[in-house]
């Protein structure tokens, strides 16, 4: 760091950082998002919602994917949340049930619901 930059940092940035650190303890800590290990990342839909699921005679068709690398349980949580009209309380149970029938981890899907709700 050059002399001028160091001087600016001591006079301006350091006091500002101290004020931010002093305010930080008053903020609530974020809870741990999950307790179980994540599933291996793999190709996911990325935009899964009830409007992107078509029912065939003997299977479901997922349309309009974004094609992202991620955790399948998140896609399950999103579709459960949207099927429950963005109400997280019933979406947790729906996410567990849907995950159990699709091969995703039910507990992981349930834990993704609050994150999907915030997104």
Steps between C-alpha positions, in 0.01 A plus 500: 500500500637842412544767765192697393280191493617393845437849636148505351429159646610604851295821489183384324463127448616382842254718700216393269592133543504545877147644490381206291660248737343676798155473342542135396432332837151652506403311184350154543722219385378299205411144596683217335317422181538125514630232730521213256773485236403638159416266218749487217448784254353391170303636211179656631204672340568838662153643434274226625148609584155347451468699176806322357367149569275329247316179589502227241304176510772318693770757580580863571675725251717785628513785249691828466810408704784738575737205534709584806743297708361476852327298767180322390341559841486874424292439185265285710470775763416761234224295341356413843500865603332615180244221518413626850460857372824618668389391849807338661310313776322245279780510243738324739275191516440510124875528437570194718234295323604611152868438574429148624324419173769654277818369660609832651582515871174581685664677793718710269197600293314605815796708614522674162141633526588814704780582257273453201242720671754779538615477138 
